[in-house]
Amino acid sequence: MVVPSLKLQDLIEEIRGARTQAQEREVIQKECAHIRASFRDGDPMLRHRQLTKLFYVHMLGYPAHFGQMECLKLIASSRFTDKRVGYLGAMLLLDERHEAHLLITNSIKNDLSQGIQPVQGLALCTLSTMGSAEMCRDLATEVEKLLLQPSPYVRKKAILTAVHMIRKVPELSNVFLPPCAKLLHERHHGKAVGLPILCFSSVDKRIENWMGTPAYRRRVAHTHRHTRSRLSCPWPPPFTSPTLTPGILLGTITLITELCERSPEALRHFRKVVPQLAQILRTLVTTGCSTEHSISGVSDPFLQVQILRLLRILGRNHEESSETMNDLLAQVATNTDTSRNAGNAVLFETVLTIMDIRSAAGLRVLAVNILGRFLHNSDRNIRYVALTSLLRLVQSDHSAVQRHRPTVVECLQETDASLSRRALELSLALVNGSNVRAMMQELQAFLESCPPDLRADCASGILLAAERFAPTKRWHIDTILHVLTTAGTHVRDDAVANLTQLIGGAQELHAYSVRRLYNALAEDISQQPLVQVAAWCIGEYGDLLLEGNFEEIEPLQVDEEEVLALLEKVLQSHMSLPATRGYALTALMKLSTRLRGDNNRIRQVVSIYGSCLDMELQQRAVEYDTLFRKYDHMRVRASHPLLIVAGFQPSLPIRKSATTCHFRKSEGHF
């Protein structure tokens, strides 16, 4: 005898009343034992009640796999109550990973062929939820037949199931291609009144043809209106045809979109219906549909968006279809209300369609201006999609996007990190030879205050833009120095090599560069890339630093002791990396040929690092000390400064910037 178990409501109350997780598990384990016993020995007519409790247990995250076969039994039952629970269980407990899901294929096939609309709806919902590729291939013919059924309820679910089948098995596109052309003529998109429409439409005809007295006809009409008002149905009915139902047109457009994305044959076929799609969309924009589907004054934005997506696919790389859409897209772009989010959604989809098809130049400028207006919107999501879309357009319509450059620069100050990052990417993409000076000022100001997670991208972007569009070498050097001073720890490793190569190739700027770097190093030795470049430059051109005859900058009086003391400070600093100490040690060795004073101080510093724990520094120090002791008589003085250092500082080969390669590969905007 089966021990009585709890009802569903009592089970829910007992689980919610458990004070600890252990108590909850105890209640569920006890009830699951009752459910198993009921499946084995209980009344088959009450099996669906036990399954509903098991569904609740499954929703709480506990194992319920032992109910899978019971779901299959309920699906095979002839009772609608059993089928409803069985199909629900199949959607919850089964998926493609379980082999048991293939066992319900025959049951679904039989239910689709029965002609009972509620049962067909359950079967279609289950198939569209957990149907595998094998099930889709086996049941494609049955679903195709239901696409043209008189019942709008079944047709709508069959369309959605066909969408799932095409996504699972793209080769089934040829099966659903013929019915789609007929479904596209479905123009109704009004209120869903279902079966009451059918019976009331027949009653309407009987009232109109009634041959009784006028008073009797008025009484019948009054009773009919009263009944309809109780069912919340409009009087008179707006649509009386049983073939017209809401959602069919929207589902058909979605189905055609899936077909066109996966089948070139379907794409060629449906390009012929572009005028028809354009007319449907024009009707929605101008006259609209029923008020039930209007959102914030926008007539059915979901249908408009789906039609625009389909038009975008049909017009891509097709001149004739694009020409057909141009006037329509301009009409949608100018007549859509943007005061509400629904209108913005339609407008954004219109912009995407204009960007993807072969639209006219004026239409593309209109699309860019719409995105520019989006940048002023108070909604952050709208501003984000506007920045993203402008970033896609900047290559093809650079001049049009440039008009909104001030607004884009303002977006750099957004508190939202995703917005400021997208604005930074777009700002860098807008830099060209004509605006590089102004844009660099804005970006450098942003670099000083930007969040730490954006500083590396901003610094690398500025260095790349300066490398590509620098008007002069001096401006280029100043820009890199500003970046190294502001965010030196965030730049890429190749920034040091690029700057030293740039300075080395600009002989007229050697004195200017060494003085700028010396001043920067004297103010801050924490930025390691800056310290490395400054040490290299002081070692190479230290004699120019001591001359003090450069007229374009403020006079700088520096003696040898100050220069050596600064390099020793770098060597002794706890912030200096081993590579930085190597630059400073090599710079001291180079200065032994540049300076006219005694080299004993340099020799003492070099000898100290002969016992350094870092092997690279120790090796350099030992080699330099050997040069001092054994080959000091061969030292060449400042008249030939570069000969002595050829062995200590390898020349930098001319190569493409790694920053350039990184950005071109990862961003794709330059």
Secondary structure, DSSP 8 states (H G I E B T S, - for coil): -------HHHHHHHHHT-SSHHHHHHHHHHHHHHHHHHHHHS-GGGHHHHHHHHHHHHHTT---GGGHHHHHHHHTSS-HHHHHHHHHHHHHH--TTSGGGGGGHHHHHHHHHH--HHHHHHHHHHHHHH--HHHHHHHHHHHHHHTT-S-HHHHHHHHHHHHHHHHH-GGGHHHHHHHHHHHTT---------HHHHHHHHHHHHHHT--S-HHHHHHHHHHHHHHHHHTT--SS-S---TT--TTHHHHHHHHHHHHHHH-HHHHHHHGGGHHHHHHHHHHHHHT---GGGEETTEE-HHHHHHHHHHHHHHHTT-HHHHHHHHHHHHHHHHHS--SSHHHHHHHHHHHHHHHHTT--HHHHHHHHHHHHHHTT-S-HHHHHHHHHHHHHHTTTSHHHHHTTHHHHHHGGG-SSHHHHHHHHHHHHHT--TTTHHHHHHHHHHHHHHS-HHHHHHHHHHHHHHHHHH-SSHHHHHHHHHHHHHHHGGGS-THHHHHHHHHHHH-GGGHHHHHHHHHHHHHH----HHHHHHHHHHHHHHHHHHHH----SS------HHHHHHHHHHHHH-TT--HHHHHHHHHHHHHHHHH--S--HHHHHHHHHGGG-SSHHHHHHHHHHHHHHHHSGGG---TTSHHHHTTTTS--------HHHHHHHHHT---
